[in-house]
């Protein structure tokens, strides 16, 4: 009989198993090591690939998606991580988070108009437009990018979701709300009309083959959630119409209503209880205009604390913490990247006596045209001065914008001026009375030369950053006996409005708004604009057009008077018929006409050489910026006596005044200063600077009747 397995054999067997186990682990470890090595090589290759194709990953959607698929093999999504290696390498931060922020901003901006519901394709186009307009990068954003970003937003619990309509169409819903099948069917029906017309209950009954009760039950929650609006003034004869503003094309507009023919008595008369005053904030670059203005509006309740905290966080992340109040106004992406104001931002706030519209104008020489446009719309100017050592001296120098802006403000007819000496908290100033006196003397001397009554000009020492002397008197400057900035604004004299003159309204912009039509925007300079008025536009040969409605600060108004910044809806015109720089007028009361030529008195301020016949600079008059030829130098004028000292001079130079005959090189509309002052003063720009200012004495007009 065979002996059983002894203890030695068992031990050998265990040893053998242990060896096999260790061998297997070695194999596994080796395989894991090889896999890790391959992944490291793959990752390194991806890193090299990403470095090489960084721009393509950012810009090209198809390239970006292929790159993401490659990365998914190692479990990495480089565009969905806002920190770490990939964010640093690609320089995009969290691509979908960044995209999501833009989606949120667009949805919040339009929520009051569309009830938090917007069609996916429209949202994508708006995102693309925003990114490409305000960024130096040329982003290629697809619908899939937006859908993926919305999924990220949904995870964050912000109420964002996609509502499928069928046929590949989606609504993006930015407020928590459940849509049932009937509500979706109504929205789909409205979508087929692109929101360009209202729908009545009988229309929906016929189209959907539903009972009236079913239609009404489906509409009720849509109305409650703000997706549908009721128009009680339907012309269809079938009861009330229901509008879906979220479906209107190009809803990014100055208006909040899809039907601008709403009864005036249903709307508050915004701003009619208090006088409107337009204030432009001017001054040298980096003098603190945007910071001062942003702080002022914030302190006056124009911006909520949560928003300012958001701006502060964004500014700190950009390494520009001291810009947090300027962020309020420098809201365009291009401005954020460069740290300067490019466009003209309009903000409204109320004081005890007035409703103010603040216009924050650029200080960089590159953007002097925008500054002129903003200043031409203002009643009052706040001249912001950098009081720091070196800062003031740069601004007040020959090439500084302090002098140029003050000159332009005077030329463009601004009679009331407030001088804010900013940055008094800076260590080089330290709230010094001596510095205040020094700056006041030099600035006052210059303003006096321009013709300002210096005794009537307040000089307010402030800190736009810390808020000293902004809303209340600062205890850090006990030597200052004047008022704070807000009280100084409240003491302004309301400007005299030329209501009795015929209408003149230079156009600032022209919008095309789906479901509404063509909407010119600008400031009434003289006369009154009312719904029902037939207006004429000059120059050009556009047909006279009836004004369907007038809106100001998102509210319909029965009339707009001088000083009011308004938008108005006109019939039968497209954005190709009228444009910025055109002038709207009453077709039945001295309508504006195209200018053939005009005679003007000019003062040469800063031209390095001699000006002769044929000189052709750009003239900035109201919102128009047109090159005009100095066809003939008519006379040299003594600036002190205003008498002619030489007929037909051969040349004029810096410091001299002359009568000049000018001929526009393109269609233009100007007026004599004595008839319409805002349209009769101008600045002359050449070599990226203001070289002269002028007053129009006489205008020869082209007698071209408008098309009927």
C-alpha positions in Angstrom: 0.0 0.0 0.0 1.3 3.3 -1.0 2.2 5.8 1.7 0.3 9.0 1.8 1.7 12.4 0.9 4.1 13.4 3.6 4.5 16.8 5.1 7.6 17.5 3.0 5.6 16.9 -0.2 2.9 19.2 1.0 5.4 21.9 1.8 7.0 21.5 -1.6 3.6 21.8 -3.2 2.8 25.0 -1.3 6.2 26.3 -2.2 5.5 25.6 -5.9 2.1 27.3 -5.7 3.7 30.3 -4.0 6.3 30.5 -6.7 3.6 30.4 -9.4 1.7 33.1 -7.5 4.8 35.3 -7.3 5.6 34.6 -10.9 2.0 35.6 -11.8 2.2 38.8 -9.8 5.5 39.6 -11.4 3.9 39.0 -14.8 0.9 41.2 -13.8 3.2 43.9 -12.4 5.3 43.8 -15.6 2.2 44.0 -17.7 0.9 46.9 -15.5 4.2 48.6 -15.8 4.2 48.1 -19.5 0.7 49.5 -19.7 1.6 52.4 -17.5 4.7 53.1 -19.6 2.6 53.0 -22.8 0.0 55.3 -21.2 2.8 57.7 -20.1 4.1 57.6 -23.6 0.6 58.2 -25.0 0.0 61.0 -22.5 3.4 62.5 -23.4 2.5 62.3 -27.1 -0.9 63.9 -26.3 0.9 66.7 -24.4 3.2 67.3 -27.4 0.2 67.1 -29.7 -1.7 69.5 -27.6 1.2 72.0 -27.4 1.5 71.8 -31.2 -2.2 72.2 -31.9 -3.3 74.4 -29.1 -4.9 76.9 -31.4 -6.8 74.2 -33.3 -8.1 72.7 -30.2 -9.5 76.0 -29.1 -10.9 77.2 -32.4 -11.9 74.1 -34.4 -14.9 72.2 -33.1 -14.3 69.0 -35.1 -10.6 69.0 -34.2 -11.5 69.5 -30.6 -13.9 66.5 -30.5 -11.3 64.2 -32.1 -8.8 65.3 -29.5 -11.2 64.6 -26.8 -11.8 61.1 -28.1 -8.0 60.5 -28.1 -7.8 61.7 -24.5 -10.8 59.5 -23.4 -8.6 56.5 -24.0 -6.6 57.4 -20.9 -9.6 58.6 -19.0 -8.9 62.3 -19.4 -11.2 65.1 -20.6 -8.8 68.1 -20.8 -11.6 70.5 -21.7 -13.6 69.7 -18.6 -11.1 70.5 -15.9 -10.5 74.0 -14.7 -7.3 73.3 -12.9 -4.2 71.2 -13.2 -2.0 70.3 -16.0 -4.4 70.4 -19.0 -5.9 73.7 -18.0 -2.4 75.2 -17.8 -1.2 73.5 -21.0 -4.2 74.5 -23.1 -4.8 77.8 -21.5 -8.6 77.3 -21.8 -9.4 76.7 -18.2 -12.6 74.7 -18.1 -13.8 75.0 -21.6 -17.3 73.8 -20.9 -17.5 75.7 -17.6 -16.5 78.9 -19.5 -19.0 78.2 -22.2 -21.6 77.5 -19.5 -21.0 80.9 -17.9 -21.7 82.5 -21.3 -24.9 80.5 -21.7 -26.0 81.5 -18.2 -25.3 85.2 -19.0 -27.3 85.0 -22.3 -30.2 83.2 -20.6 -30.2 85.6 -17.7 -30.1 88.6 -20.1 -33.1 87.3 -22.0 -35.1 85.6 -19.2 -37.4 88.5 -18.8 -38.1 88.4 -22.5 -38.5 84.7 -23.1 -39.4 83.3 -19.7 -36.2 81.3 -19.6 -36.9 79.4 -22.8 -34.7 79.7 -25.9 -34.3 77.6 -29.0 -31.0 75.6 -29.0 -29.8 76.8 -32.4 -30.5 80.4 -31.5 -28.6 80.1 -28.3 -25.7 78.6 -30.2 -25.7 81.4 -32.6 -25.8 84.0 -29.8 -22.9 82.3 -28.0 -20.8 82.3 -31.2 -21.7 85.9 -31.9 -20.7 86.9 -28.3 -17.4 85.0 -28.4 -16.3 86.2 -31.8 -17.4 89.8 -31.3 -15.7 90.3 -27.9 -12.7 88.0 -28.1 -9.5 88.2 -30.1 -10.0 84.4 -30.7 -12.0 83.0 -33.5 -14.0 80.3 -31.8 -15.9 77.6 -33.7 -18.7 76.6 -31.3 -21.1 73.9 -32.4 -24.6 72.9 -31.1 -22.9 69.8 -29.6 -20.6 72.0 -27.6 -23.6 73.9 -26.2 -25.5 70.7 -25.5 -22.5 69.3 -23.6 -22.0 72.4 -21.6 -25.7 72.4 -20.7 -25.3 68.9 -19.3 -22.6 70.3 -17.1 -24.9 73.1 -16.0 -27.6 70.5 -15.3 -25.2 68.7 -13.0 -24.7 71.9 -11.1 -28.4 72.0 -10.3 -29.1 75.4 -12.0 -32.3 74.3 -13.6 -30.9 74.1 -17.1 -32.2 71.3 -19.3 -32.9 70.5 -22.9 -36.5 70.0 -24.0 -36.8 67.9 -27.1 -39.4 69.2 -29.7 -38.8 66.5 -32.4 -37.1 66.8 -35.7 -33.8 67.5 -34.1 -35.1 70.7 -32.5 -34.6 71.5 -28.8 -35.5 74.3 -26.4 -33.0 75.2 -23.7 -34.8 75.8 -20.4 -33.0 77.9 -17.9 -35.6 78.0 -15.2 -36.9 74.9 -13.3 -40.2 73.9 -15.0 -41.8 70.8 -16.3 -43.3 71.0 -19.8 -45.9 68.4 -20.7 -46.7 67.2 -24.2 -49.5 69.7 -24.8 -47.3 72.7 -23.8 -44.5 71.4 -26.0 -46.9 71.1 -28.9 -48.0 74.7 -28.5 -44.4 75.9 -28.3 -43.6 73.8 -31.4 -46.4 75.5 -33.2 -45.1 78.9 -32.2 -41.6 77.9 -33.2 -42.9 77.3 -36.8 -43.9 80.9 -36.9 -40.4 81.9 -35.5 -42.3 84.1 -33.0 -43.1 86.6 -35.7 -46.9 86.6 -34.9 -49.2 86.0 -32.0 -51.6 83.1 -31.9 -55.2 83.1 -30.8 -57.0 80.2 -29.0 -59.3 79.6 -32.0 -56.1 79.4 -34.3 -54.6 76.8 -32.0 -57.9 74.8 -31.8 -57.9 74.6 -35.6 -54.2 73.8 -36.0 -54.0 71.2 -33.3 -57.5 69.8 -33.5 -58.0 70.4 -29.8 -60.9 71.6 -27.7 -60.8 75.1 -26.3 -60.5 73.7 -22.8 -57.4 71.7 -23.7 -55.7 74.8 -25.4 -56.5 77.0 -22.4 -55.2 74.4 -19.9 -51.9 74.1 -21.9 -51.5 77.9 -22.1 -52.1 78.7 -18.4 -48.8 77.4 -17.1 -46.9 78.9 -20.0 -48.3 82.3 -19.2 -47.6 81.7 -15.5 -44.0 80.8 -16.2 -43.5 83.8 -18.5 -43.1 81.7 -21.7 -46.3 83.2 -23.2 -47.4 86.8 -23.1 -51.0 88.1 -23.6 -51.7 90.8 -26.2 -55.2 92.1 -25.5 -55.2 94.4 -28.6 -55.3 91.7 -31.3 -56.5 92.8 -34.7 -57.5 89.2 -35.7 -61.0 89.5 -34.2 -60.6 86.2 -32.4 -59.9 87.4 -28.9 -56.5 87.8 -27.2 -53.3 86.9 -28.9 -50.5 84.9 -27.3 -46.9 85.8 -28.0 -43.8 83.7 -27.3 -40.9 86.1 -27.0 -38.4 83.4 -26.5 -38.8 82.4 -30.2 -38.4 85.9 -31.7 -35.4 86.1 -33.9 -32.6 88.4 -32.6 -34.2 89.2 -29.3 -31.0 90.9 -28.1 -32.3 94.4 -28.4 -33.0 97.6 -26.5 -36.6 96.4 -26.0 -38.3 94.0 -23.7 -41.7 93.6 -25.5 -42.5 91.6 -28.6 -45.4 93.9 -29.4 -44.4 97.5 -29.1 -48.0 98.7 -29.7 -49.0 98.2 -26.1 -51.3 100.9 -24.7 -49.4 103.7 -23.1 -51.7 103.9 -20.1 -50.7 100.3 -19.1 -47.1 101.3 -18.8 -45.4 103.6 -16.2 -44.0 106.8 -17.6 -40.4 106.1 -16.8 -38.3 109.1 -15.9 -41.1 111.6 -16.5 -41.4 112.5 -12.8 -37.7 113.5 -12.6 -35.6 115.5 -15.0 -33.3 113.4 -17.2 -29.7 114.3 -17.3 -27.0 112.6 -19.4 -23.6 112.6 -17.8 -20.4 111.7 -19.7 -17.3 110.6 -17.8 -14.2 111.7 -19.6 -10.5 111.9 -18.9 -7.0 110.5 -19.6 -6.4 106.8 -19.9 -6.2 105.0 -16.5 -7.5 108.1 -14.7 -10.1 105.8 -13.1 -13.2 106.7 -15.1 -14.7 103.3 -15.1 -13.8 102.5 -11.5 -15.3 105.8 -10.3 -18.4 105.4 -12.4 -18.9 101.7 -11.4 -18.4 102.6 -7.7 -20.9 105.5 -8.0 -23.6 103.3 -9.6 -22.9 100.5 -7.1 -23.3 102.8 -4.1 -26.4 104.3 -5.6 -28.1 100.9 -5.8 -27.8 100.5 -9.5 -26.0 97.1 -9.1 -26.6 94.5 -6.5 -23.9 93.3 -4.1 -23.8 89.8 -5.6 -23.0 91.1 -9.0 -20.2 93.3 -7.7 -18.8 90.3 -5.8 -18.9 88.3 -9.0 -17.0 91.2 -10.8 -14.5 91.3 -8.0 -13.8 87.6 -8.2 -13.4 87.7 -12.0 -11.1 90.7 -11.7 -8.9 88.9 -9.1 -8.8 85.8 -11.3 -7.5 88.0 -14.1 -4.9 89.5 -11.9 -6.7 92.8 -11.9 -8.3 93.0 -8.5 -8.2 96.8 -8.4 -10.4 96.8 -11.5 -13.5 95.4 -9.8 -15.6 98.5 -10.0 -14.5 99.2 -13.6 -15.7 95.6 -14.3 -19.2 97.0 -14.0 -18.7 99.1 -17.1 -15.9 97.3 -19.0 -18.2 94.3 -19.5 -17.1 93.4 -23.0 -14.6 90.5 -23.3 -12.2 92.5 -25.4 -12.2 95.2 -22.8 -11.6 92.7 -20.0 -8.5 91.3 -21.8 -7.0 94.7 -22.5 -8.2 96.5 -19.3 -9.5 99.5 -21.1 -13.0 100.8 -22.1 -13.6 100.6 -25.8 -17.3 101.0 -26.3 -19.6 103.5 -24.6 -21.5 101.9 -21.7 -24.8 103.4 -20.6 -26.1 103.0 -17.0 -29.0 104.6 -15.3 -29.5 105.5 -11.7 -31.7 108.0 -9.8 -30.7 110.6 -7.2 -33.0 112.8 -5.1 -33.6 115.3 -7.9 -32.6 113.6 -11.2 -32.6 110.5 -13.3 -29.0 110.1 -14.6 -27.8 108.2 -17.6 -24.0 107.8 -17.1 -22.0 107.5 -20.3 -18.5 106.1 -19.6 -16.3 107.3 -22.4 -12.9 105.8 -23.4 -9.7 107.6 -22.6 -7.3 105.9 -25.0 -6.4 108.0 -28.1 -7.3 105.0 -30.3 -10.9 105.3 -29.2 -11.3 109.1 -29.4 -14.1 108.7 -32.0 -16.2 106.7 -29.5 -15.5 109.3 -26.8 -16.7 112.1 -29.2 -19.9 110.1 -29.9 -20.6 109.7 -26.2 -19.8 113.3 -25.3 -22.0 114.6 -28.1 -25.0 113.0 -26.3 -24.2 114.4 -22.8 -25.6 117.4 -20.9 -22.9 117.3 -18.2 -19.3 116.1 -18.1 -17.3 114.7 -15.2 -13.7 115.2 -16.0 -11.7 112.5 -14.0 -8.1 113.4 -13.3 -5.4 111.0 -12.1 -4.0 112.9 -9.1 -1.0 110.7 -8.5 2.6 111.9 -9.0 3.3 111.5 -12.7 -0.3 110.5 -13.5 -1.6 114.1 -13.4 1.4 115.4 -15.3 0.9 112.8 -18.1 -2.8 113.7 -18.5 -2.4 117.5 -18.5 0.6 117.3 -20.9 0.4 118.4 -24.5 -0.2 114.8 -25.7 -2.5 113.9 -22.7 -6.2 113.3 -23.0 -7.1 115.6 -20.1 -6.7 118.7 -22.2 -8.2 117.1 -25.4 -11.3 115.8 -23.6 -11.9 119.1 -21.9 -11.6 120.9 -25.2 -13.9 118.4 -27.0 -16.5 118.7 -24.2 -16.6 122.5 -24.6 -16.7 122.3 -28.4 -19.5 119.8 -28.3 -21.6 122.2 -26.2 -21.3 120.9 -22.7 -21.7 123.9 -20.4 -21.7 122.1 -17.0 -18.5 120.5 -15.9 -17.5 118.7 -12.7 -13.8 118.0 -12.1 -13.1 114.9 -10.0 -9.5 114.6 -8.7 -9.2 110.9 -8.4 -6.8 108.5 -6.6 -6.5 110.8 -3.5 -5.9 107.6 -1.5 -2.7 106.9 -3.4 0.5 107.0 -1.3 1.9 109.7 -3.6 -1.1 111.9 -2.8 -2.2 110.8 0.7 -5.2 113.1 0.8 -2.9 116.2 0.5 -4.5 119.6 0.4 -1.3 121.0 -1.3 -1.7 118.5 -4.2 -5.4 119.5 -4.5 -4.5 123.2 -4.7 -1.7 122.5 -7.2 -4.0 120.5 -9.6 -6.9 122.8 -9.2 -4.9 125.9 -10.2 -3.4 124.3 -13.3 -6.7 122.7 -14.5 -8.7 125.8 -13.8 -6.2 128.0 -15.8 -6.7 125.7 -18.8 -10.5 125.5 -18.5 -10.6 129.3 -18.3 -8.8 129.5 -21.6 -11.5 127.3 -23.1 -14.2 129.7 -22.0 -15.5 127.9 -19.0 -16.6 129.9 -16.0 -14.2 128.4 -13.5 -16.0 129.8 -10.4 -19.0 127.6 -11.4 -17.0 124.4 -11.7 -16.8 122.1 -8.6 -13.4 120.5 -8.0 -14.1 117.3 -5.9 -11.2 115.2 -4.5 -12.2 111.6 -4.5 -11.1 108.0 -4.5 -13.1 105.9 -6.9 -11.6 102.8 -5.3 -12.2 103.5 -1.6 -15.3 105.6 -2.1 -13.9 108.8 -0.4 -16.1 111.8 -1.2 -18.2 109.7 -3.6 -21.6 109.4 -1.7 -20.8 111.2 1.5 -18.1 113.5 2.8 -14.8 111.8 3.6 -13.3 112.2 7.1 -9.8 111.9 5.6 -10.0 115.3 4.0 -11.3 117.7 6.7 -9.7 120.6 4.8 -12.1 120.1 1.9 -15.2 122.3 2.4 -17.1 121.4 -0.8 -19.7 118.7 -1.4 -19.3 115.0 -2.2 -19.8 113.8 -5.8 -23.4 112.6 -5.5 -24.5 115.9 -3.8 -22.6 117.8 -6.5 -24.5 115.9 -9.2 -27.8 116.6 -7.4 -27.0 120.4 -7.5 -26.8 120.5 -11.3 -29.0 122.9 -13.2 -31.4 121.0 -15.5 -30.4 121.9 -19.1 -32.8 124.0 -21.1 -34.4 121.7 -23.7 -35.2 123.1 -27.2 -38.6 121.5 -27.3 -40.1 124.2 -29.6 -37.6 123.6 -32.4 -38.3 121.0 -35.2 -37.2 117.5 -34.5 -33.5 116.5 -34.9 -32.4 113.1 -33.8 -29.0 111.8 -34.9 -28.9 108.0 -35.0 -26.4 106.2 -32.8 -27.3 102.7 -34.1 -29.9 100.8 -36.1 -31.2 97.4 -35.0 -33.2 94.8 -36.9 -35.4 93.0 -34.4 -37.4 89.9 -35.4 -41.1 90.4 -35.0 -40.7 94.1 -34.6 -38.8 95.5 -37.5 -36.2 98.3 -37.9 -35.4 100.2 -34.7 -33.2 103.2 -34.9 -31.6 104.4 -31.6 -30.3 107.8 -30.7 -30.8 110.9 -28.6 -33.4 113.6 -29.3 -31.5 116.8 -29.7 -34.3 119.2 -30.6 -38.1 118.9 -30.9 -40.3 116.0 -29.8 -40.6 112.5 -31.2 -44.1 110.9 -30.9 -45.7 107.6 -32.2 -47.6 108.3 -35.4 -45.2 111.0 -36.6 -43.9 110.5 -40.1 -40.1 111.0 -40.0 -37.6 111.7 -42.7 -34.0 110.5 -42.6 -31.0 112.5 -44.0 -28.7 112.0 -45.9 -29.8 109.3 -48.3 -33.1 108.8 -50.1 -34.9 106.4 -47.7 -38.7 106.7 -47.8 -40.4 108.7 -45.1 -41.6 106.4 -42.5 -44.2 106.4 -39.7 -43.1 105.9 -36.1 -45.0 103.0 -34.7 -43.8 103.4 -31.1 -41.1 105.0 -29.0 -39.3 103.3 -26.1 -37.0 104.6 -23.4 -35.3 102.5 -20.7 -37.3 99.5 -21.9 -40.7 101.3 -21.5 -43.0 102.7 -24.1 -43.5 106.4 -23.8 -46.0 108.8 -25.5 -43.2 111.2 -26.5 -39.5 111.7 -26.3 -38.0 115.2 -25.6 -34.6 116.7 -26.1 -32.0 114.8 -24.0 -33.9 111.5 -24.1 -32.0 108.5 -25.4 -34.7 106.4 -27.2 -35.3 103.7 -29.6 -38.2 103.9 -32.1 -39.8 101.5 -34.4 -40.3 102.6 -38.1 -42.3 101.0 -40.9 -41.1 100.0 -44.2 -37.3 100.5 -43.8 -34.4 98.1 -43.5 -31.0 98.5 -41.8 -29.5 99.2 -45.3 -31.7 102.3 -45.7 -30.5 104.1 -42.6 -27.4 103.9 -40.4 -25.4 105.6 -37.7 -24.8 109.3 -38.5 -28.1 109.8 -40.2 -30.5 112.4 -38.8 -34.3 111.8 -38.2 -36.6 114.7 -38.5 -40.3 115.5 -38.9 -41.2 115.2 -42.5 -43.8 118.0 -42.1 -41.7 120.5 -40.2 -38.4 121.6 -41.7 -37.1 118.1 -42.6 -33.3 117.6 -42.5 -31.5 117.4 -45.8 -28.2 116.1 -47.1 -25.4 118.7 -47.0 -23.8 119.8 -50.2 -21.3 122.1 -48.5 -21.0 124.3 -45.4 -19.0 127.3 -44.2 -17.5 127.0 -40.7 -15.2 128.9 -38.4 -12.4 126.6 -37.2 -9.7 127.0 -34.6 -6.5 125.0 -35.3 -5.5 123.5 -32.0 -2.8 120.9 -32.6 -1.7 120.6 -36.3 2.1 120.2 -36.7 2.2 121.8 -40.2 0.3 124.2 -42.4 -3.3 123.6 -43.7 -4.0 124.6 -47.2 -6.9 124.3 -49.7 -7.7 120.6 -50.3 -6.9 119.4 -46.8 -9.3 116.5 -46.1 -9.5 115.4 -42.4 -12.3 113.5 -40.6 -15.0 115.7 -39.1 -16.9 114.4 -36.1 -20.3 116.1 -35.9 -23.0 114.6 -33.7 -22.8 110.8 -34.4 -21.4 111.3 -37.9 -17.7 110.7 -38.7 -17.1 111.8 -42.3 -14.0 113.0 -44.2 -14.6 116.6 -45.4 -12.5 118.5 -47.8 -11.4 122.1 -46.9 -12.3 123.3 -50.4 -11.4 126.9 -49.8 -9.9 128.9 -47.0 -12.2 132.0 -47.0 -10.7 134.2 -44.4 -8.3 134.4 -41.5 -10.1 135.6 -38.3 -8.8 137.4 -35.3 -9.8 135.2 -32.3 -10.1 138.2 -29.9 -12.2 140.5 -32.1 -13.7 137.9 -34.5 -12.9 140.3 -37.3 -11.4 139.3 -40.7 -7.7 140.0 -40.9 -7.0 138.4 -44.3 -9.2 137.3 -47.2 -8.5 134.0 -49.0 -5.4 133.1 -47.0 -3.0 130.7 -48.6 -2.6 128.7 -45.4 -3.5 128.5 -41.8 -1.6 127.0 -38.9 -1.8 126.1 -35.2 -3.3 128.7 -33.0 -5.1 130.5 -35.9 -8.8 130.8 -36.6 -10.3 130.8 -40.1 -13.5 130.7 -42.1 -13.5 127.6 -44.3 -15.7 126.1 -47.0 -16.0 122.4 -46.4 -17.4 119.7 -48.8 -18.2 116.2 -47.4 -16.7 113.3 -49.3 -19.6 111.1 -48.4 -23.3 111.8 -47.7 -23.6 113.9 -44.5 -26.2 115.9 -42.6 -25.2 119.0 -40.6 -27.0 122.2 -39.6 -26.0 125.8 -38.8 -25.1 126.2 -35.2 -27.6 129.1 -34.7 -30.4 126.8 -35.9 -29.6 123.5 -34.3 -26.5 123.8 -32.0 -25.9 120.1 -31.4 -25.7 119.5 -35.2 -23.6 122.7 -35.8 -20.4 122.0 -33.8 -17.7 119.6 -34.8 -14.2 118.4 -34.1 -11.5 117.8 -36.7 -9.5 114.6 -36.4 -6.2 113.8 -38.2 -3.2 111.7 -37.3 -5.2 110.1 -34.5 -5.7 113.3 -32.6 -8.0 116.3 -32.6 -6.4 119.0 -34.6 -9.2 121.6 -34.7 -12.7 122.4 -33.5 -15.3 124.3 -35.4 -18.8 126.0 -35.5 -20.9 125.8 -38.7 -22.1 129.2 -39.8 -24.0 128.4 -43.1 -25.1 125.2 -44.8 -25.9 124.6 -48.5 -28.3 121.7 -48.7 -29.0 119.3 -51.5 -32.7 119.4 -52.4 -33.4 115.8 -53.0 -36.9 114.6 -52.1 -37.3 111.3 -50.3 -38.8 108.4 -52.1 -42.5 108.0 -51.5 
